[in-house]
Amino acid sequence: MGSRPGDYTVWGAEFGEVLAPVGHQMRIARVGLALSLALMLSACAARSTPPAPAATRPRAILEVREGLASYYGPGFEGKRTASGIPFDKAAMVAAHPTYPFGTVVRVTNLANTRRVDVRIVDRGPAKGPRAHGVLIDLSSGVAENLDFIRQGRTKVRLEVLRWGN
């Protein structure tokens, strides 16, 4: 079913009648088909997949510990931490006796399952509280988020998400 010179058909009547040669329509259809095939084949080509965004990629847990958490803040605001940065009691930061500075730890309050990711910026808790099972000192901002300000201490799970330097 070829087209002969002079054969015309209605094309795009919804936008007003446009007469186009049938052969012209066939060329457009062939070009469209060729482009579609090229796009489908290029989609199958091997390529590296970009990493998933951090928000959707599950983080590997590098270490897990359970024990008590306490908090500090009053009296320390603005003072230099062991890492050298000024302490901000509202920041999501913590003190740990051995974790490297910059380590990111997910802290889960086991009493209510609230959890917060914190960065280690200081050393602590002191030997006395550590002897009683306190693993980590949190800023008062973290303690508010975890809802244990009134109690002063709470049982927590620590999950190391990323080691610091």
PyMOL commands that place a pseudoatom at each C-alpha (Angstrom):
pseudoatom trace, name=CA, resn=MET, resi=1, chain=A, elem=C, hetatm=0, pos=[0.000, 0.000, 0.000]
pseudoatom trace, name=CA, resn=GLY, resi=2, chain=A, elem=C, hetatm=0, pos=[2.307, 2.711, -1.240]
pseudoatom trace, name=CA, resn=SER, resi=3, chain=A, elem=C, hetatm=0, pos=[1.526, 6.325, -1.689]
pseudoatom trace, name=CA, resn=ARG, resi=4, chain=A, elem=C, hetatm=0, pos=[1.463, 8.021, -5.004]
pseudoatom trace, name=CA, resn=PRO, resi=5, chain=A, elem=C, hetatm=0, pos=[2.359, 11.632, -5.615]
pseudoatom trace, name=CA, resn=GLY, resi=6, chain=A, elem=C, hetatm=0, pos=[-0.712, 13.678, -5.054]
pseudoatom trace, name=CA, resn=ASP, resi=7, chain=A, elem=C, hetatm=0, pos=[-2.230, 11.342, -2.381]
pseudoatom trace, name=CA, resn=TYR, resi=8, chain=A, elem=C, hetatm=0, pos=[-3.174, 13.478, 0.616]
pseudoatom trace, name=CA, resn=THR, resi=9, chain=A, elem=C, hetatm=0, pos=[-4.766, 12.661, 3.920]
pseudoatom trace, name=CA, resn=VAL, resi=10, chain=A, elem=C, hetatm=0, pos=[-6.204, 14.684, 6.776]
pseudoatom trace, name=CA, resn=TRP, resi=11, chain=A, elem=C, hetatm=0, pos=[-3.681, 14.956, 9.591]
pseudoatom trace, name=CA, resn=GLY, resi=12, chain=A, elem=C, hetatm=0, pos=[-4.331, 16.651, 12.949]
pseudoatom trace, name=CA, resn=ALA, resi=13, chain=A, elem=C, hetatm=0, pos=[-7.938, 17.511, 12.257]
pseudoatom trace, name=CA, resn=GLU, resi=14, chain=A, elem=C, hetatm=0, pos=[-8.487, 18.503, 15.890]
pseudoatom trace, name=CA, resn=PHE, resi=15, chain=A, elem=C, hetatm=0, pos=[-6.233, 21.526, 15.296]
pseudoatom trace, name=CA, resn=GLY, resi=16, chain=A, elem=C, hetatm=0, pos=[-7.891, 22.400, 12.029]
pseudoatom trace, name=CA, resn=GLU, resi=17, chain=A, elem=C, hetatm=0, pos=[-7.605, 20.397, 8.883]
pseudoatom trace, name=CA, resn=VAL, resi=18, chain=A, elem=C, hetatm=0, pos=[-4.068, 20.084, 7.617]
pseudoatom trace, name=CA, resn=LEU, resi=19, chain=A, elem=C, hetatm=0, pos=[-3.406, 18.227, 4.417]
pseudoatom trace, name=CA, resn=ALA, resi=20, chain=A, elem=C, hetatm=0, pos=[-0.136, 16.291, 4.315]
pseudoatom trace, name=CA, resn=PRO, resi=21, chain=A, elem=C, hetatm=0, pos=[1.167, 13.890, 1.740]
pseudoatom trace, name=CA, resn=VAL, resi=22, chain=A, elem=C, hetatm=0, pos=[0.805, 10.243, 2.793]
pseudoatom trace, name=CA, resn=GLY, resi=23, chain=A, elem=C, hetatm=0, pos=[4.515, 9.612, 2.068]
pseudoatom trace, name=CA, resn=HIS, resi=24, chain=A, elem=C, hetatm=0, pos=[5.446, 12.426, 4.447]
pseudoatom trace, name=CA, resn=GLN, resi=25, chain=A, elem=C, hetatm=0, pos=[3.414, 10.754, 7.201]
pseudoatom trace, name=CA, resn=MET, resi=26, chain=A, elem=C, hetatm=0, pos=[5.204, 7.454, 6.582]
pseudoatom trace, name=CA, resn=ARG, resi=27, chain=A, elem=C, hetatm=0, pos=[8.629, 9.134, 6.847]
pseudoatom trace, name=CA, resn=ILE, resi=28, chain=A, elem=C, hetatm=0, pos=[7.637, 10.757, 10.155]
pseudoatom trace, name=CA, resn=ALA, resi=29, chain=A, elem=C, hetatm=0, pos=[6.376, 7.406, 11.446]
pseudoatom trace, name=CA, resn=ARG, resi=30, chain=A, elem=C, hetatm=0, pos=[9.660, 5.684, 10.443]
pseudoatom trace, name=CA, resn=VAL, resi=31, chain=A, elem=C, hetatm=0, pos=[11.776, 8.391, 12.107]
pseudoatom trace, name=CA, resn=GLY, resi=32, chain=A, elem=C, hetatm=0, pos=[9.626, 8.137, 15.243]
pseudoatom trace, name=CA, resn=LEU, resi=33, chain=A, elem=C, hetatm=0, pos=[9.998, 4.350, 15.269]
pseudoatom trace, name=CA, resn=ALA, resi=34, chain=A, elem=C, hetatm=0, pos=[13.773, 4.612, 14.820]
pseudoatom trace, name=CA, resn=LEU, resi=35, chain=A, elem=C, hetatm=0, pos=[14.025, 7.124, 17.692]
pseudoatom trace, name=CA, resn=SER, resi=36, chain=A, elem=C, hetatm=0, pos=[11.875, 4.920, 19.936]
pseudoatom trace, name=CA, resn=LEU, resi=37, chain=A, elem=C, hetatm=0, pos=[14.084, 1.889, 19.238]
pseudoatom trace, name=CA, resn=ALA, resi=38, chain=A, elem=C, hetatm=0, pos=[17.241, 3.907, 19.900]
pseudoatom trace, name=CA, resn=LEU, resi=39, chain=A, elem=C, hetatm=0, pos=[15.868, 5.125, 23.234]
pseudoatom trace, name=CA, resn=MET, resi=40, chain=A, elem=C, hetatm=0, pos=[14.823, 1.616, 24.286]
pseudoatom trace, name=CA, resn=LEU, resi=41, chain=A, elem=C, hetatm=0, pos=[18.224, 0.164, 23.371]
pseudoatom trace, name=CA, resn=SER, resi=42, chain=A, elem=C, hetatm=0, pos=[20.099, 2.932, 25.183]
pseudoatom trace, name=CA, resn=ALA, resi=43, chain=A, elem=C, hetatm=0, pos=[18.026, 2.214, 28.289]
pseudoatom trace, name=CA, resn=CYS, resi=44, chain=A, elem=C, hetatm=0, pos=[19.353, -1.357, 28.209]
pseudoatom trace, name=CA, resn=ALA, resi=45, chain=A, elem=C, hetatm=0, pos=[22.999, -0.284, 27.960]
pseudoatom trace, name=CA, resn=ALA, resi=46, chain=A, elem=C, hetatm=0, pos=[25.203, -1.110, 30.936]
pseudoatom trace, name=CA, resn=ARG, resi=47, chain=A, elem=C, hetatm=0, pos=[25.883, 1.875, 33.142]
pseudoatom trace, name=CA, resn=SER, resi=48, chain=A, elem=C, hetatm=0, pos=[26.733, 2.447, 36.738]
pseudoatom trace, name=CA, resn=THR, resi=49, chain=A, elem=C, hetatm=0, pos=[23.771, 3.091, 38.966]
pseudoatom trace, name=CA, resn=PRO, resi=50, chain=A, elem=C, hetatm=0, pos=[24.045, 6.218, 41.094]
pseudoatom trace, name=CA, resn=PRO, resi=51, chain=A, elem=C, hetatm=0, pos=[23.898, 5.554, 44.836]
pseudoatom trace, name=CA, resn=ALA, resi=52, chain=A, elem=C, hetatm=0, pos=[20.513, 5.924, 46.480]
pseudoatom trace, name=CA, resn=PRO, resi=53, chain=A, elem=C, hetatm=0, pos=[19.962, 9.202, 48.329]
pseudoatom trace, name=CA, resn=ALA, resi=54, chain=A, elem=C, hetatm=0, pos=[21.108, 9.024, 51.935]
pseudoatom trace, name=CA, resn=ALA, resi=55, chain=A, elem=C, hetatm=0, pos=[17.575, 9.477, 53.202]
pseudoatom trace, name=CA, resn=THR, resi=56, chain=A, elem=C, hetatm=0, pos=[16.392, 6.281, 51.541]
pseudoatom trace, name=CA, resn=ARG, resi=57, chain=A, elem=C, hetatm=0, pos=[19.485, 4.114, 51.792]
pseudoatom trace, name=CA, resn=PRO, resi=58, chain=A, elem=C, hetatm=0, pos=[19.464, 2.074, 55.001]
pseudoatom trace, name=CA, resn=ARG, resi=59, chain=A, elem=C, hetatm=0, pos=[22.559, 2.667, 57.078]
pseudoatom trace, name=CA, resn=ALA, resi=60, chain=A, elem=C, hetatm=0, pos=[24.657, -0.227, 58.206]
pseudoatom trace, name=CA, resn=ILE, resi=61, chain=A, elem=C, hetatm=0, pos=[24.897, -0.516, 61.971]
pseudoatom trace, name=CA, resn=LEU, resi=62, chain=A, elem=C, hetatm=0, pos=[28.549, -0.869, 62.941]
pseudoatom trace, name=CA, resn=GLU, resi=63, chain=A, elem=C, hetatm=0, pos=[28.167, -1.478, 66.690]
pseudoatom trace, name=CA, resn=VAL, resi=64, chain=A, elem=C, hetatm=0, pos=[25.291, -1.850, 69.157]
pseudoatom trace, name=CA, resn=ARG, resi=65, chain=A, elem=C, hetatm=0, pos=[25.359, -1.273, 72.922]
pseudoatom trace, name=CA, resn=GLU, resi=66, chain=A, elem=C, hetatm=0, pos=[22.687, -0.904, 75.588]
pseudoatom trace, name=CA, resn=GLY, resi=67, chain=A, elem=C, hetatm=0, pos=[22.938, 0.919, 78.882]
pseudoatom trace, name=CA, resn=LEU, resi=68, chain=A, elem=C, hetatm=0, pos=[22.013, 4.223, 80.476]
pseudoatom trace, name=CA, resn=ALA, resi=69, chain=A, elem=C, hetatm=0, pos=[22.170, 7.729, 79.046]
pseudoatom trace, name=CA, resn=SER, resi=70, chain=A, elem=C, hetatm=0, pos=[22.346, 10.933, 81.033]
pseudoatom trace, name=CA, resn=TYR, resi=71, chain=A, elem=C, hetatm=0, pos=[22.402, 14.504, 79.775]
pseudoatom trace, name=CA, resn=TYR, resi=72, chain=A, elem=C, hetatm=0, pos=[24.326, 17.693, 80.366]
pseudoatom trace, name=CA, resn=GLY, resi=73, chain=A, elem=C, hetatm=0, pos=[23.822, 21.253, 79.314]
pseudoatom trace, name=CA, resn=PRO, resi=74, chain=A, elem=C, hetatm=0, pos=[23.281, 23.739, 82.104]
pseudoatom trace, name=CA, resn=GLY, resi=75, chain=A, elem=C, hetatm=0, pos=[26.619, 25.312, 82.981]
pseudoatom trace, name=CA, resn=PHE, resi=76, chain=A, elem=C, hetatm=0, pos=[28.399, 23.984, 79.873]
pseudoatom trace, name=CA, resn=GLU, resi=77, chain=A, elem=C, hetatm=0, pos=[26.788, 26.214, 77.224]
pseudoatom trace, name=CA, resn=GLY, resi=78, chain=A, elem=C, hetatm=0, pos=[29.468, 27.843, 75.046]
pseudoatom trace, name=CA, resn=LYS, resi=79, chain=A, elem=C, hetatm=0, pos=[32.401, 26.128, 76.774]
pseudoatom trace, name=CA, resn=ARG, resi=80, chain=A, elem=C, hetatm=0, pos=[34.891, 24.267, 74.597]
pseudoatom trace, name=CA, resn=THR, resi=81, chain=A, elem=C, hetatm=0, pos=[34.294, 20.537, 74.220]
pseudoatom trace, name=CA, resn=ALA, resi=82, chain=A, elem=C, hetatm=0, pos=[37.139, 18.033, 74.118]
pseudoatom trace, name=CA, resn=SER, resi=83, chain=A, elem=C, hetatm=0, pos=[36.931, 18.182, 70.298]
pseudoatom trace, name=CA, resn=GLY, resi=84, chain=A, elem=C, hetatm=0, pos=[37.475, 21.957, 70.416]
pseudoatom trace, name=CA, resn=ILE, resi=85, chain=A, elem=C, hetatm=0, pos=[34.035, 23.163, 69.341]
pseudoatom trace, name=CA, resn=PRO, resi=86, chain=A, elem=C, hetatm=0, pos=[31.846, 25.277, 71.653]
pseudoatom trace, name=CA, resn=PHE, resi=87, chain=A, elem=C, hetatm=0, pos=[29.143, 23.243, 73.386]
pseudoatom trace, name=CA, resn=ASP, resi=88, chain=A, elem=C, hetatm=0, pos=[25.566, 23.957, 72.272]
pseudoatom trace, name=CA, resn=LYS, resi=89, chain=A, elem=C, hetatm=0, pos=[23.058, 22.352, 74.624]
pseudoatom trace, name=CA, resn=ALA, resi=90, chain=A, elem=C, hetatm=0, pos=[20.337, 22.458, 71.930]
pseudoatom trace, name=CA, resn=ALA, resi=91, chain=A, elem=C, hetatm=0, pos=[22.480, 20.674, 69.302]
pseudoatom trace, name=CA, resn=MET, resi=92, chain=A, elem=C, hetatm=0, pos=[22.183, 16.940, 68.575]
pseudoatom trace, name=CA, resn=VAL, resi=93, chain=A, elem=C, hetatm=0, pos=[25.555, 16.129, 70.131]
pseudoatom trace, name=CA, resn=ALA, resi=94, chain=A, elem=C, hetatm=0, pos=[26.915, 13.808, 72.800]
pseudoatom trace, name=CA, resn=ALA, resi=95, chain=A, elem=C, hetatm=0, pos=[29.917, 12.829, 74.879]
pseudoatom trace, name=CA, resn=HIS, resi=96, chain=A, elem=C, hetatm=0, pos=[31.336, 9.306, 74.860]
pseudoatom trace, name=CA, resn=PRO, resi=97, chain=A, elem=C, hetatm=0, pos=[34.482, 8.087, 76.626]
pseudoatom trace, name=CA, resn=THR, resi=98, chain=A, elem=C, hetatm=0, pos=[36.068, 6.276, 73.649]
pseudoatom trace, name=CA, resn=TYR, resi=99, chain=A, elem=C, hetatm=0, pos=[34.225, 6.849, 70.343]
pseudoatom trace, name=CA, resn=PRO, resi=100, chain=A, elem=C, hetatm=0, pos=[36.206, 9.047, 67.932]
pseudoatom trace, name=CA, resn=PHE, resi=101, chain=A, elem=C, hetatm=0, pos=[34.999, 12.626, 67.527]
pseudoatom trace, name=CA, resn=GLY, resi=102, chain=A, elem=C, hetatm=0, pos=[32.585, 12.934, 64.624]
pseudoatom trace, name=CA, resn=THR, resi=103, chain=A, elem=C, hetatm=0, pos=[31.153, 9.435, 65.135]
pseudoatom trace, name=CA, resn=VAL, resi=104, chain=A, elem=C, hetatm=0, pos=[27.424, 9.370, 64.373]
pseudoatom trace, name=CA, resn=VAL, resi=105, chain=A, elem=C, hetatm=0, pos=[25.353, 7.337, 66.818]
pseudoatom trace, name=CA, resn=ARG, resi=106, chain=A, elem=C, hetatm=0, pos=[21.628, 6.599, 66.745]
pseudoatom trace, name=CA, resn=VAL, resi=107, chain=A, elem=C, hetatm=0, pos=[20.339, 6.766, 70.328]
pseudoatom trace, name=CA, resn=THR, resi=108, chain=A, elem=C, hetatm=0, pos=[16.999, 5.043, 71.033]
pseudoatom trace, name=CA, resn=ASN, resi=109, chain=A, elem=C, hetatm=0, pos=[15.173, 5.616, 74.311]
pseudoatom trace, name=CA, resn=LEU, resi=110, chain=A, elem=C, hetatm=0, pos=[14.037, 2.069, 75.155]
pseudoatom trace, name=CA, resn=ALA, resi=111, chain=A, elem=C, hetatm=0, pos=[11.241, 3.386, 77.400]
pseudoatom trace, name=CA, resn=ASN, resi=112, chain=A, elem=C, hetatm=0, pos=[9.376, 5.118, 74.547]
pseudoatom trace, name=CA, resn=THR, resi=113, chain=A, elem=C, hetatm=0, pos=[11.236, 4.075, 71.324]
pseudoatom trace, name=CA, resn=ARG, resi=114, chain=A, elem=C, hetatm=0, pos=[12.049, 7.684, 70.396]
pseudoatom trace, name=CA, resn=ARG, resi=115, chain=A, elem=C, hetatm=0, pos=[15.368, 7.936, 68.599]
pseudoatom trace, name=CA, resn=VAL, resi=116, chain=A, elem=C, hetatm=0, pos=[17.803, 10.628, 67.530]
pseudoatom trace, name=CA, resn=ASP, resi=117, chain=A, elem=C, hetatm=0, pos=[21.062, 10.583, 65.576]
pseudoatom trace, name=CA, resn=VAL, resi=118, chain=A, elem=C, hetatm=0, pos=[23.848, 12.422, 67.431]
pseudoatom trace, name=CA, resn=ARG, resi=119, chain=A, elem=C, hetatm=0, pos=[27.459, 13.334, 66.727]
pseudoatom trace, name=CA, resn=ILE, resi=120, chain=A, elem=C, hetatm=0, pos=[30.179, 12.669, 69.303]
pseudoatom trace, name=CA, resn=VAL, resi=121, chain=A, elem=C, hetatm=0, pos=[31.940, 15.968, 70.141]
pseudoatom trace, name=CA, resn=ASP, resi=122, chain=A, elem=C, hetatm=0, pos=[33.049, 15.514, 73.757]
pseudoatom trace, name=CA, resn=ARG, resi=123, chain=A, elem=C, hetatm=0, pos=[34.391, 13.051, 76.332]
pseudoatom trace, name=CA, resn=GLY, resi=124, chain=A, elem=C, hetatm=0, pos=[32.218, 11.725, 79.124]
pseudoatom trace, name=CA, resn=PRO, resi=125, chain=A, elem=C, hetatm=0, pos=[30.427, 10.581, 81.148]
pseudoatom trace, name=CA, resn=ALA, resi=126, chain=A, elem=C, hetatm=0, pos=[32.687, 10.854, 84.170]
pseudoatom trace, name=CA, resn=LYS, resi=127, chain=A, elem=C, hetatm=0, pos=[34.008, 7.698, 85.857]
pseudoatom trace, name=CA, resn=GLY, resi=128, chain=A, elem=C, hetatm=0, pos=[31.399, 7.795, 88.631]
pseudoatom trace, name=CA, resn=PRO, resi=129, chain=A, elem=C, hetatm=0, pos=[28.338, 7.638, 86.358]
pseudoatom trace, name=CA, resn=ARG, resi=130, chain=A, elem=C, hetatm=0, pos=[30.131, 5.174, 84.047]
pseudoatom trace, name=CA, resn=ALA, resi=131, chain=A, elem=C, hetatm=0, pos=[30.564, 2.840, 87.007]
pseudoatom trace, name=CA, resn=HIS, resi=132, chain=A, elem=C, hetatm=0, pos=[26.754, 2.902, 87.353]
pseudoatom trace, name=CA, resn=GLY, resi=133, chain=A, elem=C, hetatm=0, pos=[26.185, 1.930, 83.696]
pseudoatom trace, name=CA, resn=VAL, resi=134, chain=A, elem=C, hetatm=0, pos=[25.959, 5.345, 81.998]
pseudoatom trace, name=CA, resn=LEU, resi=135, chain=A, elem=C, hetatm=0, pos=[27.362, 4.863, 78.471]
pseudoatom trace, name=CA, resn=ILE, resi=136, chain=A, elem=C, hetatm=0, pos=[26.796, 8.307, 77.001]
pseudoatom trace, name=CA, resn=ASP, resi=137, chain=A, elem=C, hetatm=0, pos=[26.113, 11.914, 78.004]
pseudoatom trace, name=CA, resn=LEU, resi=138, chain=A, elem=C, hetatm=0, pos=[23.679, 13.655, 75.670]
pseudoatom trace, name=CA, resn=SER, resi=139, chain=A, elem=C, hetatm=0, pos=[23.033, 17.352, 75.206]
pseudoatom trace, name=CA, resn=SER, resi=140, chain=A, elem=C, hetatm=0, pos=[19.862, 18.562, 76.900]
pseudoatom trace, name=CA, resn=GLY, resi=141, chain=A, elem=C, hetatm=0, pos=[18.398, 19.131, 73.405]
pseudoatom trace, name=CA, resn=VAL, resi=142, chain=A, elem=C, hetatm=0, pos=[18.761, 15.409, 72.691]
pseudoatom trace, name=CA, resn=ALA, resi=143, chain=A, elem=C, hetatm=0, pos=[17.328, 14.536, 76.117]
pseudoatom trace, name=CA, resn=GLU, resi=144, chain=A, elem=C, hetatm=0, pos=[14.273, 16.693, 75.338]
pseudoatom trace, name=CA, resn=ASN, resi=145, chain=A, elem=C, hetatm=0, pos=[13.813, 14.935, 71.988]
pseudoatom trace, name=CA, resn=LEU, resi=146, chain=A, elem=C, hetatm=0, pos=[14.090, 11.549, 73.679]
pseudoatom trace, name=CA, resn=ASP, resi=147, chain=A, elem=C, hetatm=0, pos=[11.747, 12.752, 76.457]
pseudoatom trace, name=CA, resn=PHE, resi=148, chain=A, elem=C, hetatm=0, pos=[13.745, 11.946, 79.584]
pseudoatom trace, name=CA, resn=ILE, resi=149, chain=A, elem=C, hetatm=0, pos=[14.578, 15.388, 81.021]
pseudoatom trace, name=CA, resn=ARG, resi=150, chain=A, elem=C, hetatm=0, pos=[12.478, 14.820, 84.146]
pseudoatom trace, name=CA, resn=GLN, resi=151, chain=A, elem=C, hetatm=0, pos=[14.009, 11.392, 84.851]
pseudoatom trace, name=CA, resn=GLY, resi=152, chain=A, elem=C, hetatm=0, pos=[17.621, 12.541, 84.297]
pseudoatom trace, name=CA, resn=ARG, resi=153, chain=A, elem=C, hetatm=0, pos=[18.633, 9.123, 82.966]
pseudoatom trace, name=CA, resn=THR, resi=154, chain=A, elem=C, hetatm=0, pos=[17.055, 6.503, 80.762]
pseudoatom trace, name=CA, resn=LYS, resi=155, chain=A, elem=C, hetatm=0, pos=[17.899, 3.113, 79.297]
pseudoatom trace, name=CA, resn=VAL, resi=156, chain=A, elem=C, hetatm=0, pos=[19.085, 3.448, 75.678]
pseudoatom trace, name=CA, resn=ARG, resi=157, chain=A, elem=C, hetatm=0, pos=[20.358, 1.497, 72.712]
pseudoatom trace, name=CA, resn=LEU, resi=158, chain=A, elem=C, hetatm=0, pos=[23.370, 2.998, 70.918]
pseudoatom trace, name=CA, resn=GLU, resi=159, chain=A, elem=C, hetatm=0, pos=[23.860, 2.120, 67.253]
pseudoatom trace, name=CA, resn=VAL, resi=160, chain=A, elem=C, hetatm=0, pos=[27.025, 3.409, 65.617]
pseudoatom trace, name=CA, resn=LEU, resi=161, chain=A, elem=C, hetatm=0, pos=[26.119, 4.511, 62.082]
pseudoatom trace, name=CA, resn=ARG, resi=162, chain=A, elem=C, hetatm=0, pos=[29.432, 6.060, 61.025]
pseudoatom trace, name=CA, resn=TRP, resi=163, chain=A, elem=C, hetatm=0, pos=[32.827, 6.219, 62.682]
pseudoatom trace, name=CA, resn=GLY, resi=164, chain=A, elem=C, hetatm=0, pos=[34.488, 9.606, 63.067]
pseudoatom trace, name=CA, resn=ASN, resi=165, chain=A, elem=C, hetatm=0, pos=[38.133, 10.461, 62.543]
for i in range(1, 165): cmd.bond("trace and resi %d" % i, "trace and resi %d" % (i + 1))
show_as sticks, trace
zoom trace
